[in-house]
């Protein structure tokens, strides 16, 4: 847990794409460089652009996958996580649990 957390934090976490890369590392069992490539491809960017705070701030708002500060009309919390699931083609446990509570 320590190394992926360190790498994700080093990329800026939710400020850039660090949280997305960490999710892919765990879900797809990839090393950080391959996880970065996967996320960049899904976002339509290159591996360097996903570490740029300005680019990612705008993209996160556009894709509705969460931002550091709340923006009116932009999902946060579980809604943002559900959008991340769709975008990255992964399952997130908290989203599965939430959907189970709705049934």
VOPAFI-776373 format. One record per residue: residue in three letters; residue number from 1; x, y, z of N, C-alpha, C, O in turn. Coordinates in nm, 3 decimals, padded with zeros to 5 digits, always signed. Example, Ala and Ser with C-alpha at 12.3 -4.5 7.8 and 13.67 -1.06 7.14 Angstrom:
BEGIN
+------+-----+---------+---------+---------+---------+---------+---------+---------+---------+---------+---------+---------+---------+
! rest !  nr !     n_X !     n_Y !     n_Z !    ca_X !    ca_Y !    ca_Z !     c_X !     c_Y !     c_Z !     o_X !     o_Y !     o_Z !
+------+-----+---------+---------+---------+---------+---------+---------+---------+---------+---------+---------+---------+---------+
!  ALA !   1 ! +01.319 ! -00.569 ! +00.780 ! +01.230 ! -00.450 ! +00.780 ! +01.320 ! -00.330 ! +00.780 ! +01.424 ! -00.332 ! +00.846 !
!  SER !   2 ! +01.285 ! -00.225 ! +00.708 ! +01.367 ! -00.106 ! +00.714 ! +01.290 ! +00.003 ! +00.787 ! +01.341 ! +00.114 ! +00.804 !
+------+-----+---------+---------+---------+---------+---------+---------+---------+---------+---------+---------+---------+---------+
END
This chain:
BEGIN
+------+-----+---------+---------+---------+---------+---------+---------+---------+---------+---------+---------+---------+---------+
! rest !  nr !     n_X !     n_Y !     n_Z !    ca_X !    ca_Y !    ca_Z !     c_X !     c_Y !     c_Z !     o_X !     o_Y !     o_Z !
+------+-----+---------+---------+---------+---------+---------+---------+---------+---------+---------+---------+---------+---------+
!  UNK !   1 ! +00.083 ! -00.120 ! +00.000 ! +00.000 ! +00.000 ! +00.000 ! +00.086 ! +00.125 ! +00.000 ! +00.048 ! +00.224 ! -00.062 !
!  UNK !   2 ! +00.198 ! +00.124 ! +00.065 ! +00.278 ! +00.245 ! +00.082 ! +00.330 ! +00.298 ! -00.051 ! +00.325 ! +00.419 ! -00.075 !
!  UNK !   3 ! +00.380 ! +00.211 ! -00.139 ! +00.439 ! +00.259 ! -00.264 ! +00.333 ! +00.318 ! -00.358 ! +00.353 ! +00.429 ! -00.408 !
!  UNK !   4 ! +00.220 ! +00.249 ! -00.384 ! +00.118 ! +00.313 ! -00.469 ! +00.065 ! +00.444 ! -00.410 ! +00.039 ! +00.540 ! -00.483 !
!  UNK !   5 ! +00.050 ! +00.448 ! -00.278 ! +00.003 ! +00.571 ! -00.214 ! +00.104 ! +00.682 ! -00.234 ! +00.067 ! +00.796 ! -00.264 !
!  UNK !   6 ! +00.231 ! +00.651 ! -00.218 ! +00.337 ! +00.749 ! -00.238 ! +00.338 ! +00.800 ! -00.382 ! +00.348 ! +00.920 ! -00.405 !
!  UNK !   7 ! +00.326 ! +00.708 ! -00.478 ! +00.328 ! +00.746 ! -00.619 ! +00.206 ! +00.832 ! -00.653 ! +00.218 ! +00.932 ! -00.724 !
!  UNK !   8 ! +00.089 ! +00.793 ! -00.605 ! -00.033 ! +00.868 ! -00.633 ! -00.024 ! +01.007 ! -00.572 ! -00.062 ! +01.106 ! -00.636 !
!  UNK !   9 ! +00.024 ! +01.016 ! -00.449 ! +00.039 ! +01.146 ! -00.384 ! +00.141 ! +01.232 ! -00.457 ! +00.124 ! +01.353 ! -00.469 !
!  UNK !  10 ! +00.247 ! +01.168 ! -00.504 ! +00.351 ! +01.239 ! -00.578 ! +00.300 ! +01.298 ! -00.708 ! +00.354 ! +01.398 ! -00.756 !
!  UNK !  11 ! +00.196 ! +01.236 ! -00.766 ! +00.137 ! +01.290 ! -00.889 ! +00.035 ! +01.398 ! -00.857 ! -00.023 ! +01.456 ! -00.949 !
!  UNK !  12 ! +00.011 ! +01.426 ! -00.732 ! -00.084 ! +01.529 ! -00.695 ! -00.220 ! +01.474 ! -00.657 ! -00.313 ! +01.551 ! -00.635 !
!  UNK !  13 ! -00.232 ! +01.342 ! -00.648 ! -00.360 ! +01.283 ! -00.610 ! -00.471 ! +01.331 ! -00.700 ! -00.461 ! +01.319 ! -00.822 !
!  UNK !  14 ! -00.576 ! +01.386 ! -00.643 ! -00.691 ! +01.434 ! -00.721 ! -00.661 ! +01.565 ! -00.793 ! -00.740 ! +01.607 ! -00.878 !
!  UNK !  15 ! -00.552 ! +01.631 ! -00.761 ! -00.516 ! +01.753 ! -00.833 ! -00.478 ! +01.720 ! -00.977 ! -00.499 ! +01.802 ! -01.067 !
!  UNK !  16 ! -00.424 ! +01.603 ! -01.001 ! -00.389 ! +01.561 ! -01.137 ! -00.460 ! +01.428 ! -01.164 ! -00.583 ! +01.423 ! -01.164 !
!  UNK !  17 ! -00.385 ! +01.322 ! -01.186 ! -00.447 ! +01.192 ! -01.213 ! -00.394 ! +01.084 ! -01.119 ! -00.410 ! +00.965 ! -01.146 !
!  UNK !  18 ! -00.332 ! +01.125 ! -01.009 ! -00.272 ! +01.029 ! -00.917 ! -00.371 ! +00.930 ! -00.861 ! -00.339 ! +00.811 ! -00.847 !
!  UNK !  19 ! -00.492 ! +00.976 ! -00.827 ! -00.592 ! +00.885 ! -00.773 ! -00.636 ! +00.783 ! -00.877 ! -00.660 ! +00.667 ! -00.845 !
!  UNK !  20 ! -00.647 ! +00.827 ! -01.002 ! -00.688 ! +00.737 ! -01.110 ! -00.581 ! +00.632 ! -01.138 ! -00.611 ! +00.515 ! -01.158 !
!  UNK !  21 ! -00.455 ! +00.676 ! -01.139 ! -00.343 ! +00.584 ! -01.162 ! -00.336 ! +00.480 ! -01.050 ! -00.316 ! +00.361 ! -01.078 !
!  UNK !  22 ! -00.353 ! +00.522 ! -00.925 ! -00.350 ! +00.428 ! -00.813 ! -00.463 ! +00.326 ! -00.824 ! -00.442 ! +00.208 ! -00.796 !
!  UNK !  23 ! -00.582 ! +00.369 ! -00.865 ! -00.694 ! +00.275 ! -00.883 ! -00.661 ! +00.170 ! -00.987 ! -00.692 ! +00.052 ! -00.970 !
!  UNK !  24 ! -00.599 ! +00.213 ! -01.096 ! -00.564 ! +00.120 ! -01.203 ! -00.452 ! +00.026 ! -01.159 ! -00.453 ! -00.093 ! -01.193 !
!  UNK !  25 ! -00.356 ! +00.078 ! -01.083 ! -00.250 ! -00.010 ! -01.030 ! -00.310 ! -00.126 ! -00.953 ! -00.271 ! -00.241 ! -00.972 !
!  UNK !  26 ! -00.406 ! -00.096 ! -00.866 ! -00.469 ! -00.200 ! -00.784 ! -00.562 ! -00.288 ! -00.866 ! -00.556 ! -00.411 ! -00.857 !
!  UNK !  27 ! -00.648 ! -00.226 ! -00.946 ! -00.751 ! -00.301 ! -01.017 ! -00.694 ! -00.390 ! -01.127 ! -00.735 ! -00.505 ! -01.140 !
!  UNK !  28 ! -00.601 ! -00.340 ! -01.203 ! -00.545 ! -00.413 ! -01.317 ! -00.411 ! -00.477 ! -01.286 ! -00.352 ! -00.543 ! -01.372 !
!  UNK !  29 ! -00.362 ! -00.458 ! -01.163 ! -00.234 ! -00.514 ! -01.121 ! -00.120 ! -00.472 ! -01.215 ! -00.043 ! -00.555 ! -01.263 !
!  UNK !  30 ! -00.111 ! -00.341 ! -01.240 ! -00.009 ! -00.287 ! -01.329 ! +00.095 ! -00.208 ! -01.251 ! +00.067 ! -00.157 ! -01.142 !
!  UNK !  31 ! +00.213 ! -00.199 ! -01.307 ! +00.316 ! -00.111 ! -01.251 ! +00.277 ! +00.032 ! -01.283 ! +00.194 ! +00.056 ! -01.371 !
!  UNK !  32 ! +00.336 ! +00.128 ! -01.213 ! +00.296 ! +00.267 ! -01.224 ! +00.308 ! +00.321 ! -01.366 ! +00.220 ! +00.396 ! -01.411 !
!  UNK !  33 ! +00.413 ! +00.287 ! -01.439 ! +00.429 ! +00.341 ! -01.574 ! +00.320 ! +00.290 ! -01.668 ! +00.269 ! +00.365 ! -01.750 !
!  UNK !  34 ! +00.284 ! +00.163 ! -01.656 ! +00.176 ! +00.106 ! -01.739 ! +00.041 ! +00.161 ! -01.697 ! -00.046 ! +00.184 ! -01.781 !
!  UNK !  35 ! +00.022 ! +00.182 ! -01.567 ! -00.103 ! +00.239 ! -01.517 ! -00.119 ! +00.383 ! -01.569 ! -00.229 ! +00.423 ! -01.606 !
!  UNK !  36 ! -00.010 ! +00.459 ! -01.571 ! -00.015 ! +00.595 ! -01.625 ! -00.054 ! +00.594 ! -01.772 ! -00.136 ! +00.675 ! -01.816 !
!  UNK !  37 ! +00.004 ! +00.501 ! -01.848 ! -00.029 ! +00.489 ! -01.990 ! -00.176 ! +00.456 ! -02.009 ! -00.242 ! +00.513 ! -02.096 !
!  UNK !  38 ! -00.228 ! +00.364 ! -01.928 ! -00.368 ! +00.323 ! -01.937 ! -00.460 ! +00.442 ! -01.910 ! -00.554 ! +00.467 ! -01.985 !
!  UNK !  39 ! -00.433 ! +00.515 ! -01.803 ! -00.516 ! +00.630 ! -01.766 ! -00.506 ! +00.738 ! -01.874 ! -00.607 ! +00.795 ! -01.914 !
!  UNK !  40 ! -00.386 ! +00.766 ! -01.920 ! -00.367 ! +00.868 ! -02.024 ! -00.447 ! +00.833 ! -02.149 ! -00.510 ! +00.920 ! -02.209 !
!  UNK !  41 ! -00.443 ! +00.708 ! -02.188 ! -00.518 ! +00.664 ! -02.307 ! -00.668 ! +00.684 ! -02.287 ! -00.737 ! +00.732 ! -02.377 !
!  UNK !  42 ! -00.719 ! +00.647 ! -02.169 ! -00.862 ! +00.663 ! -02.140 ! -00.904 ! +00.809 ! -02.139 ! -01.017 ! +00.841 ! -02.175 !
!  UNK !  43 ! -00.813 ! +00.897 ! -02.098 ! -00.842 ! +01.040 ! -02.091 ! -00.814 ! +01.113 ! -02.222 ! -00.850 ! +01.230 ! -02.238 !
!  UNK !  44 ! -00.750 ! +01.043 ! -02.317 ! -00.716 ! +01.106 ! -02.443 ! -00.600 ! +01.203 ! -02.433 ! -00.590 ! +01.299 ! -02.510 !
!  UNK !  45 ! -00.511 ! +01.177 ! -02.338 ! -00.393 ! +01.261 ! -02.315 ! -00.268 ! +01.176 ! -02.326 ! -00.276 ! +01.056 ! -02.347 !
!  UNK !  46 ! -00.151 ! +01.239 ! -02.311 ! -00.029 ! +01.160 ! -02.300 ! +00.014 ! +01.152 ! -02.153 ! -00.042 ! +01.221 ! -02.067 !
!  UNK !  47 ! +00.112 ! +01.068 ! -02.127 ! +00.154 ! +01.042 ! -01.988 ! +00.205 ! +01.166 ! -01.915 ! +00.196 ! +01.172 ! -01.793 !
!  UNK !  48 ! +00.258 ! +01.263 ! -01.986 ! +00.305 ! +01.385 ! -01.921 ! +00.189 ! +01.479 ! -01.888 ! +00.192 ! +01.546 ! -01.785 !
!  UNK !  49 ! +00.089 ! +01.483 ! -01.974 ! -00.024 ! +01.574 ! -01.952 ! -00.108 ! +01.537 ! -01.831 ! -00.169 ! +01.624 ! -01.770 !
!  UNK !  50 ! -00.112 ! +01.409 ! -01.794 ! -00.194 ! +01.370 ! -01.679 ! -00.134 ! +01.417 ! -01.547 ! -00.199 ! +01.408 ! -01.442 !
!  UNK !  51 ! -00.012 ! +01.467 ! -01.551 ! +00.051 ! +01.521 ! -01.431 ! +00.043 ! +01.674 ! -01.426 ! +00.097 ! +01.735 ! -01.334 !
!  UNK !  52 ! -00.023 ! +01.735 ! -01.523 ! -00.036 ! +01.881 ! -01.529 ! -00.165 ! +01.922 ! -01.457 ! -00.275 ! +01.883 ! -01.499 !
!  UNK !  53 ! -00.153 ! +02.000 ! -01.351 ! -00.269 ! +02.040 ! -01.270 ! -00.371 ! +02.121 ! -01.349 ! -00.492 ! +02.103 ! -01.331 !
!  UNK !  54 ! -00.327 ! +02.208 ! -01.435 ! -00.419 ! +02.293 ! -01.510 ! -00.502 ! +02.210 ! -01.608 ! -00.624 ! +02.223 ! -01.614 !
!  UNK !  55 ! -00.435 ! +02.125 ! -01.684 ! -00.505 ! +02.039 ! -01.780 ! -00.603 ! +01.948 ! -01.709 ! -00.718 ! +01.935 ! -01.751 !
!  UNK !  56 ! -00.559 ! +01.886 ! -01.602 ! -00.644 ! +01.790 ! -01.532 ! -00.760 ! +01.857 ! -01.461 ! -00.867 ! +01.797 ! -01.451 !
!  UNK !  57 ! -00.742 ! +01.978 ! -01.411 ! -00.853 ! +02.048 ! -01.344 ! -00.969 ! +02.067 ! -01.442 ! -01.084 ! +02.036 ! -01.410 !
!  UNK !  58 ! -00.938 ! +02.116 ! -01.561 ! -01.041 ! +02.137 ! -01.662 ! -01.103 ! +02.005 ! -01.706 ! -01.225 ! +01.994 ! -01.721 !
!  UNK !  59 ! -01.019 ! +01.904 ! -01.728 ! -01.069 ! +01.774 ! -01.773 ! -01.155 ! +01.706 ! -01.667 ! -01.257 ! +01.646 ! -01.699 !
!  UNK !  60 ! -01.114 ! +01.716 ! -01.541 ! -01.192 ! +01.657 ! -01.432 ! -01.331 ! +01.720 ! -01.423 ! -01.430 ! +01.651 ! -01.398 !
!  UNK !  61 ! -01.338 ! +01.852 ! -01.442 ! -01.468 ! +01.919 ! -01.441 ! -01.552 ! +01.873 ! -01.560 ! -01.671 ! +01.842 ! -01.545 !
!  UNK !  62 ! -01.491 ! +01.867 ! -01.676 ! -01.561 ! +01.828 ! -01.799 ! -01.612 ! +01.683 ! -01.791 ! -01.726 ! +01.655 ! -01.830 !
!  UNK !  63 ! -01.528 ! +01.592 ! -01.739 ! -01.565 ! +01.450 ! -01.730 ! -01.645 ! +01.417 ! -01.605 ! -01.695 ! +01.305 ! -01.590 !
!  UNK !  64 ! -01.657 ! +01.514 ! -01.516 ! -01.732 ! +01.498 ! -01.391 ! -01.676 ! +01.384 ! -01.304 ! -01.750 ! +01.298 ! -01.256 !
!  UNK !  65 ! -01.543 ! +01.387 ! -01.286 ! -01.478 ! +01.283 ! -01.205 ! -01.416 ! +01.338 ! -01.077 ! -01.327 ! +01.276 ! -01.020 !
!  UNK !  66 ! -01.461 ! +01.453 ! -01.032 ! -01.418 ! +01.508 ! -00.904 ! -01.303 ! +01.606 ! -00.915 ! -01.214 ! +01.592 ! -00.998 !
!  UNK !  67 ! -01.308 ! +01.707 ! -00.828 ! -01.203 ! +01.808 ! -00.819 ! -01.170 ! +01.828 ! -00.671 ! -01.245 ! +01.783 ! -00.583 !
!  UNK !  68 ! -01.060 ! +01.895 ! -00.644 ! -01.018 ! +01.918 ! -00.506 ! -01.119 ! +02.006 ! -00.434 ! -01.162 ! +01.975 ! -00.323 !
!  UNK !  69 ! -01.158 ! +02.114 ! -00.498 ! -01.257 ! +02.204 ! -00.439 ! -01.391 ! +02.184 ! -00.509 ! -01.396 ! +02.157 ! -00.629 !
!  UNK !  70 ! -01.498 ! +02.198 ! -00.434 ! -01.631 ! +02.178 ! -00.491 ! -01.661 ! +02.285 ! -00.595 ! -01.635 ! +02.404 ! -00.574 !
!  UNK !  71 ! -01.714 ! +02.242 ! -00.706 ! -01.755 ! +02.331 ! -00.814 ! -01.904 ! +02.309 ! -00.834 ! -01.947 ! +02.195 ! -00.853 !
!  UNK !  72 ! -01.984 ! +02.415 ! -00.830 ! -02.128 ! +02.397 ! -00.848 ! -02.160 ! +02.322 ! -00.977 ! -02.111 ! +02.355 ! -01.085 !
!  UNK !  73 ! -02.244 ! +02.220 ! -00.964 ! -02.285 ! +02.142 ! -01.080 ! -02.193 ! +02.028 ! -01.116 ! -02.227 ! +01.947 ! -01.203 !
!  UNK !  74 ! -02.077 ! +02.018 ! -01.052 ! -01.984 ! +01.910 ! -01.080 ! -01.997 ! +01.805 ! -00.970 ! -01.987 ! +01.838 ! -00.852 !
!  UNK !  75 ! -02.020 ! +01.678 ! -01.008 ! -02.038 ! +01.575 ! -00.906 ! -01.916 ! +01.559 ! -00.816 ! -01.803 ! +01.585 ! -00.856 !
!  UNK !  76 ! -01.942 ! +01.517 ! -00.695 ! -01.834 ! +01.484 ! -00.601 ! -01.877 ! +01.359 ! -00.526 ! -01.990 ! +01.312 ! -00.541 !
!  UNK !  77 ! -01.788 ! +01.306 ! -00.447 ! -01.820 ! +01.188 ! -00.369 ! -01.853 ! +01.067 ! -00.454 ! -01.786 ! +01.039 ! -00.553 !
!  UNK !  78 ! -01.959 ! +00.996 ! -00.415 ! -01.995 ! +00.871 ! -00.481 ! -02.033 ! +00.893 ! -00.627 ! -02.007 ! +00.806 ! -00.710 !
!  UNK !  79 ! -02.094 ! +01.007 ! -00.659 ! -02.130 ! +01.035 ! -00.799 ! -02.005 ! +01.046 ! -00.886 ! -02.003 ! +00.994 ! -00.998 !
!  UNK !  80 ! -01.902 ! +01.111 ! -00.836 ! -01.776 ! +01.122 ! -00.910 ! -01.712 ! +00.984 ! -00.925 ! -01.658 ! +00.951 ! -01.031 !
!  UNK !  81 ! -01.717 ! +00.903 ! -00.819 ! -01.659 ! +00.769 ! -00.825 ! -01.730 ! +00.684 ! -00.930 ! -01.666 ! +00.605 ! -01.000 !
!  UNK !  82 ! -01.861 ! +00.698 ! -00.941 ! -01.936 ! +00.621 ! -01.041 ! -01.896 ! +00.663 ! -01.182 ! -01.891 ! +00.580 ! -01.273 !
!  UNK !  83 ! -01.866 ! +00.791 ! -01.201 ! -01.817 ! +00.837 ! -01.331 ! -01.677 ! +00.784 ! -01.359 ! -01.644 ! +00.752 ! -01.473 !
!  UNK !  84 ! -01.595 ! +00.773 ! -01.256 ! -01.461 ! +00.716 ! -01.270 ! -01.471 ! +00.570 ! -01.312 ! -01.397 ! +00.524 ! -01.399 !
!  UNK !  85 ! -01.563 ! +00.496 ! -01.250 ! -01.585 ! +00.356 ! -01.287 ! -01.610 ! +00.342 ! -01.437 ! -01.546 ! +00.260 ! -01.505 !
!  UNK !  86 ! -01.702 ! +00.421 ! -01.488 ! -01.737 ! +00.415 ! -01.631 ! -01.618 ! +00.453 ! -01.718 ! -01.589 ! +00.385 ! -01.817 !
!  UNK !  87 ! -01.552 ! +00.560 ! -01.682 ! -01.441 ! +00.611 ! -01.761 ! -01.326 ! +00.511 ! -01.772 ! -01.271 ! +00.490 ! -01.880 !
!  UNK !  88 ! -01.290 ! +00.449 ! -01.659 ! -01.173 ! +00.361 ! -01.657 ! -01.206 ! +00.213 ! -01.675 ! -01.116 ! +00.129 ! -01.676 !
!  UNK !  89 ! -01.334 ! +00.180 ! -01.689 ! -01.377 ! +00.039 ! -01.703 ! -01.330 ! -00.046 ! -01.586 ! -01.270 ! -00.152 ! -01.603 !
!  UNK !  90 ! -01.359 ! +00.003 ! -01.465 ! -01.324 ! -00.072 ! -01.344 ! -01.446 ! -00.078 ! -01.253 ! -01.547 ! -00.011 ! -01.277 !
!  UNK !  91 ! -01.436 ! -00.158 ! -01.148 ! -01.538 ! -00.163 ! -01.044 ! -01.477 ! -00.105 ! -00.917 ! -01.364 ! -00.136 ! -00.881 !
!  UNK !  92 ! -01.554 ! -00.018 ! -00.851 ! -01.511 ! +00.041 ! -00.725 ! -01.604 ! -00.012 ! -00.616 ! -01.726 ! -00.002 ! -00.627 !
!  UNK !  93 ! -01.546 ! -00.070 ! -00.512 ! -01.625 ! -00.137 ! -00.408 ! -01.731 ! -00.047 ! -00.347 ! -01.844 ! -00.091 ! -00.327 !
!  UNK !  94 ! -01.698 ! +00.077 ! -00.317 ! -01.797 ! +00.165 ! -00.254 ! -01.915 ! +00.192 ! -00.348 ! -02.027 ! +00.210 ! -00.301 !
!  UNK !  95 ! -01.891 ! +00.195 ! -00.476 ! -02.000 ! +00.215 ! -00.572 ! -02.089 ! +00.091 ! -00.578 ! -02.211 ! +00.102 ! -00.584 !
!  UNK !  96 ! -02.026 ! -00.026 ! -00.575 ! -02.103 ! -00.151 ! -00.574 ! -02.191 ! -00.157 ! -00.449 ! -02.308 ! -00.194 ! -00.456 !
!  UNK !  97 ! -02.132 ! -00.122 ! -00.336 ! -02.208 ! -00.124 ! -00.211 ! -02.323 ! -00.023 ! -00.215 ! -02.433 ! -00.054 ! -00.169 !
!  UNK !  98 ! -02.299 ! +00.094 ! -00.268 ! -02.403 ! +00.196 ! -00.279 ! -02.518 ! +00.148 ! -00.368 ! -02.635 ! +00.163 ! -00.333 !
!  UNK !  99 ! -02.483 ! +00.089 ! -00.483 ! -02.586 ! +00.035 ! -00.570 ! -02.667 ! -00.075 ! -00.502 ! -02.788 ! -00.086 ! -00.521 !
!  UNK ! 100 ! -02.599 ! -00.156 ! -00.420 ! -02.668 ! -00.260 ! -00.344 ! -02.765 ! -00.204 ! -00.242 ! -02.869 ! -00.263 ! -00.216 !
!  UNK ! 101 ! -02.731 ! -00.089 ! -00.185 ! -02.820 ! -00.025 ! -00.086 ! -02.944 ! +00.034 ! -00.154 ! -03.048 ! +00.047 ! -00.091 !
!  UNK ! 102 ! -02.933 ! +00.068 ! -00.280 ! -03.044 ! +00.126 ! -00.353 ! -03.149 ! +00.022 ! -00.390 ! -03.266 ! +00.055 ! -00.410 !
!  UNK ! 103 ! -03.108 ! -00.103 ! -00.400 ! -03.199 ! -00.211 ! -00.441 ! -03.285 ! -00.258 ! -00.328 ! -03.367 ! -00.348 ! -00.346 !
+------+-----+---------+---------+---------+---------+---------+---------+---------+---------+---------+---------+---------+---------+
END
